[in-house]
Amino acid sequence: MNQADSRPPLPDHLSTDARSPHHVAAVFEHDIGIRFNDKERTDVAEYCISEGWVKVPAGKTVDRKGQPMMIKLKGRVEAFYR
């Protein structure tokens, strides 16, 4: 079986946070990449291809529960397997 055949399709909306309803654990078993406005980003925590946004941490700031504060950036989003 080919490696490309064993990988699940990348969803339109994906989150790295396991508590999110948009988290798909099977996708994270493989190495994925996110290209935002033609630049590869390694700090993306969540993305939505159809709506055209990514969420990235806002520096070192954290909320009262210790989770990083996120900012939403709008633009062209592409997800791919490496």
Buried (B, 14 or more C-beta within 10 A) or exposed (E): EEEEEEBEEBBEBBBEEEEEEBBBEEBEEEEBEBBBEEEEBEEBBBBBBEEBBBBBBEEEEEEEEEEBEBEEBEEEBBBEBE
